[in-house]
């Protein structure tokens, strides 16, 4: 039980490293403009408290060279990709089945003055070729 408590407290203390600093007004505007599911704005706002998302991203920053191409299938509104960009990764791409999520990802990338190669795709017969 103590291990779980220590893990929780440590995760909470580290959570600020995984926050995306974005105006809640702009986030709401993006969500409304793209007609993206409410989930995308919620997931961005609560990203630091979603360890299943943050821990793998942290591993990427520790184990993968920042020059590597990172592609996230099911990237949604791109929060992980934008976070990785803020950690120095520049060669980023993602796909999602929802066009509204990809549109929101592109708006957020523009907010952060970055570019992410995105595509609407169900990942079954991928549209992106190497």
C-alpha positions as CSV (number, residue, x, y, z in Angstrom):
1,X,0.0,0.0,0.0
2,X,2.8,2.4,0.8
3,X,4.4,1.7,-2.6
4,X,1.1,2.8,-4.3
5,X,1.0,6.0,-2.2
6,X,4.6,6.9,-3.0
7,X,4.0,6.2,-6.7
8,X,0.9,8.4,-6.6
9,X,2.6,11.3,-4.8
10,X,5.7,11.0,-7.1
11,X,3.4,11.0,-10.1
12,X,1.5,14.0,-8.9
13,X,4.8,15.9,-8.3
14,X,6.0,15.0,-11.8
15,X,2.7,15.9,-13.3
16,X,3.5,19.5,-14.0
17,X,6.2,18.4,-16.4
18,X,3.5,17.0,-18.6
19,X,1.1,19.9,-18.7
20,X,0.4,21.7,-22.0
21,X,0.2,25.4,-21.2
22,X,-2.7,26.6,-23.4
23,X,-5.5,29.1,-22.8
24,X,-8.7,27.3,-21.8
25,X,-10.5,29.9,-23.9
26,X,-8.5,28.9,-27.0
27,X,-8.9,25.2,-26.3
28,X,-12.7,25.7,-26.0
29,X,-12.6,27.7,-29.3
30,X,-10.7,24.9,-31.1
31,X,-13.0,22.3,-29.8
32,X,-16.1,24.3,-31.0
33,X,-14.6,25.3,-34.3
34,X,-13.6,21.7,-35.2
35,X,-16.7,20.1,-33.6
36,X,-14.3,17.7,-31.9
37,X,-15.6,15.6,-29.1
38,X,-15.5,17.2,-25.6
39,X,-13.0,14.4,-24.8
40,X,-10.1,16.1,-26.6
41,X,-10.3,19.3,-24.6
42,X,-10.7,17.3,-21.4
43,X,-7.8,15.0,-22.2
44,X,-5.5,18.0,-22.8
45,X,-6.6,19.8,-19.7
46,X,-6.1,16.7,-17.6
47,X,-3.1,15.3,-19.4
48,X,-0.8,15.5,-16.3
49,X,-3.1,13.1,-14.4
50,X,-3.1,10.5,-17.1
51,X,0.0,8.4,-16.4
52,X,-0.8,5.9,-19.2
53,X,-0.2,8.7,-21.6
54,X,2.6,10.6,-19.8
55,X,4.9,7.7,-18.8
56,X,5.4,6.4,-22.4
57,X,6.1,10.0,-23.6
58,X,8.7,10.4,-20.9
59,X,10.3,7.1,-22.0
60,X,10.5,8.4,-25.6
61,X,12.3,11.5,-24.4
62,X,14.8,9.3,-22.5
63,X,15.3,6.6,-25.0
64,X,14.7,8.0,-28.5
65,X,17.0,10.5,-30.2
66,X,15.2,13.8,-30.8
67,X,16.0,13.6,-34.5
68,X,13.9,10.4,-34.8
69,X,10.6,10.4,-36.7
70,X,7.8,9.9,-34.1
71,X,4.4,8.8,-35.5
72,X,1.4,8.3,-33.2
73,X,-1.5,6.2,-34.5
74,X,-4.7,7.5,-32.9
75,X,-3.1,10.8,-32.0
76,X,-6.4,12.5,-31.4
77,X,-5.9,16.2,-31.0
78,X,-2.1,15.8,-30.9
79,X,-1.4,16.5,-27.2
80,X,1.4,13.9,-27.0
81,X,3.0,15.1,-30.2
82,X,2.9,18.7,-29.1
83,X,4.4,17.8,-25.8
84,X,7.2,15.9,-27.6
85,X,7.8,18.9,-29.8
86,X,8.2,21.0,-26.7
87,X,10.8,18.5,-25.5
88,X,12.9,19.0,-28.7
89,X,11.4,16.5,-31.2
90,X,10.7,18.1,-34.6
91,X,9.9,15.3,-36.9
92,X,6.4,14.4,-35.8
93,X,3.4,12.8,-37.4
94,X,0.1,11.3,-36.4
95,X,-3.1,9.8,-37.7
96,X,-6.6,9.6,-36.3
97,X,-9.9,8.2,-37.6
98,X,-11.7,11.5,-36.7
99,X,-11.2,14.3,-39.1
100,X,-12.3,16.8,-36.3
101,X,-9.5,15.6,-34.0
102,X,-6.9,16.0,-36.8
103,X,-8.3,19.5,-37.5
104,X,-8.0,20.3,-33.8
105,X,-4.4,18.9,-33.8
106,X,-3.5,21.2,-36.6
107,X,-5.0,24.2,-34.9
108,X,-3.1,23.4,-31.7
109,X,0.2,22.9,-33.6
110,X,-0.3,26.3,-35.2
111,X,-0.9,27.8,-31.7
112,X,2.4,26.4,-30.6
113,X,4.0,27.5,-33.9
114,X,5.0,24.0,-34.9
115,X,4.1,21.6,-37.7
116,X,2.9,18.0,-37.4
117,X,2.3,15.8,-40.4
118,X,-1.2,14.6,-39.9
119,X,-3.6,12.4,-41.8
120,X,-7.1,11.1,-41.3
121,X,-6.7,7.4,-41.4
122,X,-8.2,4.3,-39.7
123,X,-4.7,2.6,-39.7
124,X,-6.1,-0.5,-41.3
125,X,-4.8,0.1,-44.8
126,X,-2.5,3.1,-43.9
127,X,-2.5,6.1,-46.2
128,X,1.1,7.1,-45.4
129,X,3.9,5.5,-47.3
130,X,7.5,5.5,-46.3
